Amino acid sequence: SQQPGTICLAANKNYYLQAADNPNVAIIVSPQTAIARDAPDKSVIVAARGAELFYTAHNAAVHRLVSDWPTRLPRVAPTAHIAHSAILGPDVSIGERCTIGERCLVAGPVDIADDCTIYPYATIGMEGLFSKNILGRKVHVQSFGGVRIGRNCAVHTGTHVARSVNFNEWTDIGDNVRIGGHASIGHDCKLMRDIVVSGKVMLAGRVTVGEGAWLGAAAVISNAISIGKGARVRIGSVVVDDVPNGADVSGNFAIDHTRRLREHLVARRK
């Protein structure tokens, strides 16, 4: 959680401990089985169906009860080129010398810094796929946050970048990032600077990708995974564990690429 005064769901002991140590969290919603220790500076709501309670409160947009959120002033820079068929929402800022291609859909909140190119048919700042069962019914969890894209980035044709779930938080793309065609960047992902995300890559929600990393075509990264600085994820990999800085992984499930290649070559010689 990045915002002071946050209500936080802690569905297991690991998340409870993170919430208890996070100074931004004011209220923890948790089942009894997840309470690992006292959290004297926070209120704890104990609920057998904590997730249902939490997401019901989330969809009720309780953040709107707070009146002192900072205001934003959306703008489109005079040197930006917006295609006639592109659609921009009311809460969108486009920086200098940006190009927004034909039939792009840029909802909001979205901040795009200078010198970026969004190629045709990309969708930026739309809601992602996020649903929960509440009282026996599948319910869509609304996204109240936004998308921020740094300087000199390119988002290629047909790519989707989902906005953050929580109000006043962001799906972040750093400077000098390249995202290939028909990729999908899930809600609350954090992509640091100088990253290459190849075509048809799928990043689930809350994935973090370190500076200078490379993700090969059609790689799939599970939710809340961290890809280290300078790491390489080879084409078609399915990543379900964190990847250390500088690592080179491949396969389903992804493991050290050199080890996998050596085993493959030995097996082929046999």
C-alpha positions in Angstrom: 0.0 0.0 0.0 1.3 3.4 -1.0 -1.3 5.7 0.4 -1.5 6.8 4.1 -4.7 5.8 5.8 -5.2 2.7 3.7 -7.6 -0.2 4.4 -5.7 -3.4 3.6 -6.8 -7.0 3.1 -4.5 -9.6 4.8 -5.7 -13.0 3.7 -2.8 -14.9 5.2 -0.1 -14.5 7.8 2.6 -13.3 5.4 0.3 -10.4 4.1 -0.8 -9.7 7.7 2.9 -9.2 8.8 3.5 -6.9 5.8 0.4 -4.9 6.6 1.3 -4.7 10.3 4.7 -3.2 9.4 3.4 -0.8 6.7 3.0 2.7 8.1 0.5 3.6 5.4 -2.0 0.9 6.6 -4.5 2.2 9.1 -7.0 -0.7 9.0 -6.4 -4.4 8.4 -9.2 -6.8 7.3 -8.2 -10.3 8.1 -9.6 -13.8 9.1 -8.7 -15.0 12.6 -6.3 -17.6 11.2 -4.1 -14.9 9.5 -3.5 -12.8 12.6 0.2 -13.4 13.3 0.8 -10.8 16.1 -0.6 -7.6 17.6 -0.6 -4.4 15.5 -1.1 -1.7 18.2 -1.0 1.2 15.8 -3.8 -0.2 13.5 -7.4 -1.2 13.7 -8.0 -4.9 12.8 -11.4 -6.1 11.5 -11.6 -9.8 12.0 -14.0 -11.4 9.5 -14.4 -15.0 8.4 -15.2 -13.8 4.9 -12.6 -11.0 5.0 -12.0 -10.8 1.2 -15.7 -10.4 0.5 -16.0 -7.6 3.1 -12.9 -5.9 1.8 -13.8 -5.9 -1.9 -17.4 -4.8 -1.1 -15.9 -1.8 0.6 -13.5 -1.2 -2.2 -16.2 -1.2 -4.9 -18.2 1.2 -2.8 -15.4 3.7 -3.5 -14.7 4.6 0.1 -11.8 6.8 -1.0 -14.4 9.4 -2.2 -15.1 10.1 1.5 -11.7 11.7 1.8 -11.8 15.3 0.6 -8.1 16.3 0.6 -6.7 14.2 -2.2 -4.4 16.2 -4.5 -6.0 17.6 -7.6 -4.6 16.8 -11.1 -4.6 19.1 -14.2 -4.8 16.9 -17.3 -3.3 18.5 -20.5 -2.3 17.6 -24.0 1.0 19.3 -25.0 0.9 21.5 -28.1 3.6 19.5 -29.8 1.8 16.2 -29.3 0.2 14.5 -32.3 -3.1 12.8 -31.6 -4.6 10.7 -34.4 -8.2 11.7 -35.4 -9.6 8.3 -34.5 -7.8 8.1 -31.1 -10.0 8.5 -28.0 -8.7 10.2 -25.0 -10.6 10.3 -21.6 -11.0 13.4 -19.6 -8.3 12.6 -17.1 -5.4 12.2 -19.5 -2.1 14.1 -19.8 0.1 13.8 -22.9 3.6 15.2 -22.9 5.6 17.1 -25.6 6.3 15.4 -28.9 4.2 12.4 -28.2 2.3 10.5 -30.9 -1.0 8.7 -30.1 -1.8 6.4 -33.1 -5.0 5.6 -34.9 -7.8 4.0 -32.9 -5.9 4.1 -29.6 -8.0 4.3 -26.5 -6.5 6.2 -23.6 -8.7 6.2 -20.6 -7.7 7.8 -17.3 -6.1 8.7 -15.1 -3.1 8.4 -17.5 0.1 10.4 -17.5 2.3 10.0 -20.6 5.6 11.9 -20.4 7.5 13.5 -23.3 8.7 11.8 -26.5 6.5 8.7 -26.3 4.8 6.8 -29.1 1.6 4.8 -28.6 1.0 2.8 -31.7 -2.4 2.1 -33.3 -5.0 0.1 -31.4 -3.3 0.2 -28.1 -5.4 0.6 -25.0 -3.9 2.4 -22.0 -5.6 2.9 -18.7 -8.6 0.5 -19.1 -9.7 -1.8 -16.3 -8.0 -5.2 -16.1 -9.5 -8.6 -15.4 -10.0 -8.8 -11.6 -13.0 -10.5 -10.0 -14.0 -12.0 -6.7 -16.9 -14.1 -5.4 -19.0 -12.0 -3.1 -22.1 -13.6 -1.6 -22.0 -16.4 -4.1 -21.8 -14.1 -7.1 -18.9 -13.3 -9.4 -18.2 -9.5 -9.0 -15.8 -7.3 -11.0 -13.3 -5.5 -8.7 -13.2 -1.9 -10.0 -10.0 -0.1 -10.8 -9.7 3.4 -9.4 -6.0 4.1 -10.0 -4.1 5.1 -13.1 -1.2 4.5 -15.5 2.1 6.5 -15.7 4.4 6.2 -18.6 7.9 7.7 -18.5 9.9 9.5 -21.2 10.9 8.1 -24.5 8.7 5.0 -24.3 7.0 3.0 -27.1 3.9 0.9 -26.7 3.3 -1.1 -29.9 0.1 -2.1 -31.7 -2.7 -3.8 -29.8 -1.0 -3.7 -26.4 -3.1 -3.3 -23.3 -1.9 -1.6 -20.1 -4.4 -1.9 -17.2 -4.6 0.9 -14.6 -4.0 0.4 -10.9 -6.8 -1.0 -8.7 -6.4 1.4 -5.8 -7.3 5.1 -6.0 -4.3 7.5 -6.4 -1.9 4.6 -7.2 -0.4 3.7 -10.5 0.6 1.0 -13.0 4.1 2.5 -13.7 6.3 2.2 -16.8 9.7 3.9 -16.5 11.8 5.8 -19.0 13.1 4.3 -22.2 10.9 1.2 -22.1 9.8 -0.7 -25.2 6.7 -2.8 -25.2 6.0 -5.0 -28.2 2.7 -5.6 -30.0 -0.2 -7.4 -28.4 1.4 -7.5 -24.9 -0.7 -7.3 -21.8 0.5 -5.3 -18.7 -1.6 -6.1 -15.7 -2.8 -3.8 -13.0 -0.2 -2.3 -10.6 2.8 -3.6 -12.5 6.0 -1.7 -12.0 8.4 -1.6 -15.0 11.7 0.2 -14.3 13.7 2.0 -16.9 15.4 0.6 -20.0 13.3 -2.5 -20.2 12.3 -4.4 -23.4 9.0 -6.3 -23.2 8.6 -8.3 -26.4 5.4 -9.0 -28.3 2.6 -11.0 -26.7 4.2 -11.0 -23.3 1.6 -11.4 -20.5 2.3 -9.7 -17.1 -0.3 -10.5 -14.5 -1.1 -8.0 -11.7 1.6 -6.5 -9.5 4.6 -7.8 -11.4 7.8 -5.8 -10.9 10.4 -5.8 -13.6 13.9 -4.4 -12.8 16.0 -1.9 -14.8 17.4 -3.2 -18.0 15.6 -6.5 -18.0 14.5 -8.3 -21.3 11.3 -10.3 -21.6 11.2 -12.6 -24.7 8.2 -13.0 -26.9 5.1 -14.7 -25.4 6.6 -15.0 -21.9 4.1 -15.2 -19.1 4.8 -13.8 -15.7 2.6 -14.9 -12.8 1.1 -12.3 -10.4 3.2 -10.5 -7.8 6.5 -11.9 -9.3 9.7 -9.8 -9.3 12.0 -9.9 -12.3 15.5 -8.7 -11.3 17.7 -5.9 -12.7 19.2 -7.0 -16.0 17.5 -10.4 -16.0 16.6 -12.2 -19.2 13.4 -14.2 -19.6 13.6 -16.3 -22.8 10.8 -16.7 -25.3 7.7 -18.6 -24.2 8.8 -18.9 -20.6 6.3 -19.3 -17.8 7.6 -17.6 -14.7 6.1 -18.6 -11.3 9.1 -17.7 -9.0 11.1 -14.5 -8.6 14.0 -14.1 -11.0 17.2 -12.7 -9.4 19.2 -9.8 -10.8 21.1 -10.8 -13.9 19.6 -14.3 -14.2 18.8 -15.9 -17.5 15.8 -18.2 -17.4 13.7 -20.2 -19.8 11.0 -22.9 -20.1 7.8 -23.9 -18.4 8.3 -23.4 -15.5 11.3 -21.1 -16.1 14.6 -22.2 -14.6 18.3 -21.3 -15.3 18.6 -21.1 -19.1 22.1 -22.5 -19.4 21.3 -25.5 -17.2 18.2 -26.2 -19.2 20.1 -25.9 -22.6 22.9 -28.2 -21.3 20.4 -30.8 -20.2 18.7 -30.6 -23.6 21.9 -31.0 -25.6 23.0 -34.0 -23.5 19.6 -35.6 -24.0 19.8 -35.0 -27.8 23.3 -36.5 -28.0 22.0 -39.6 -26.2 
